[in-house]
């Protein structure tokens, strides 16, 4: 399912339906505010030296009271401290952490966003209609542990990589494509936002954009280019990436979609029957091409 720049209309249609149903999406300028500042510079692969084009944090404000009042966010926040940061370190899931995983899935499955995704996958013959079986499928896709480092034990899962982030041997950032975790880490001075990424100096992103390409450091390690949705709910991201994952059995899937005002490339890597990584890449917004 690795495709060119042509827009996948069927996928765009269902993702726009998810977008409309995402009532838990936070509103820019009201529920949160970001400060884009300068454009990040080039950083060579493997280097942890980056010019800081942003003296202030990316997030200048987040309504934490509202965030924590919504079930899916509240359960999502409980998962962020459940993982070992470095690959090669075996994960040990406690009974409490297992329960937290299930509570998060249960909360998501109650949302109209996830119900819509479930209906779509059932219609495509890619999921069972029984919600319990769909929950089990989601668990395997996102929470089933696997070996990212072949020399160690089961040290990773899709959720950890995409939503929490991890490091390769403690030397390279992998994943961390979620805005809530980014804010959480930035608030505790673990993340240092270095600036936005834009191509060819054509344009800068807007502070009300819901997708951002950016550069940052995390515990001293630099991610030259990262990307994430901003303000969207956890259920929206899980639903979107699950649909793209299920529609293809390729190791790497890259598909172009138009969601709301955003032209995006959605990238999903498969790790057996689970997600290896997944993230959006902004192509253009509001007819801007950067």
Secondary structure, 3 states (H helix, E strand, C coil): CCCCCCECHHHHHHHHHHHHHCCCCCCECCCEEECCCCECCCCCCCCCCCCCCCCCCCEEEECHHHHHHCHHHHHHHCCCCCCCCECCCCCCCCHHHHHHHHHHHHHHHCCHHHHHHHHHHHHCCCCCCCHHHHHHHHHHHHCCCECCCCCCCCCECHHHHHHHCEEECCCEEECCCEHHHHHHHHHCCCEEEEEECCCCCCCCCCCCCCEEEEEEEECCEEEEEEEEECCCCHHHHHHHHHHHHHCCCCCEEEEEEEECCEEEEEEEEEECCEEEEEEEEEEEECCEEC
